[in-house]
């Protein structure tokens, strides 16, 4: 057998131990959305997390690509790529680094094209955001809105993920794509190997059987509303 579920979970736990596993309440990011794609071949497995967020330290909207696999150096890697850029017609920051975009009308550049958005208060309400909520930063409101209307322009397709992981010449094929699951609370020392979702994903990868993946929707906790650390400060 090429790989075992226990080894997959061990690699995920090692990433969590070194804080190189997605931490959804990282105080240096405002979470927009996270998704995961698992790949598999006869002798290789790969799990890729894409976390679309606003980076407070980096000062921009980014895709944090965290990867784990037995074909990677050190079995894991993290790449952070900027995905939304400032429009010359709508300054994103002032000289002191303060965020300037208006959530109700803003222009940004995505994939080299200037885009203009004018969401209403109702548009925000429909995705669970009160635009008058002063505790939610405008950066968070905007990225969450954009993910609700143009997610495919922000998340990378599978071919691009394999290129970023330097696995484009492998025999890896998409095994399963996940938009939600039960994610460990790293701050409170939870481990991926303790979560039924990751246990069953590892088993499904080992046995090449997607039917073994078991993660009831009522256990999902990856929505941004579960990780609003800024409301606790």
Secondary structure, DSSP 8 states (H G I E B T S, - for coil): ----HHHHHHHHHHHHHTT-S--TT-TTEEEEEEEEEEEE-SS-EEEEEEEEEEETTTTEEEEEEEEEETTSGGGEEEEEEEEEEEBTTB-SB-TT--B--BTTBEEEEETTEEEEE---HHHHHTTT--TT-TTS-HHHHHHHHHHHH-HHHHS--HHHHHHHTT-TTS--EEEEEES------GGGT--GGGSHHHHHHHHHHHHT-GGG----GGG---SGGG--GGGG-
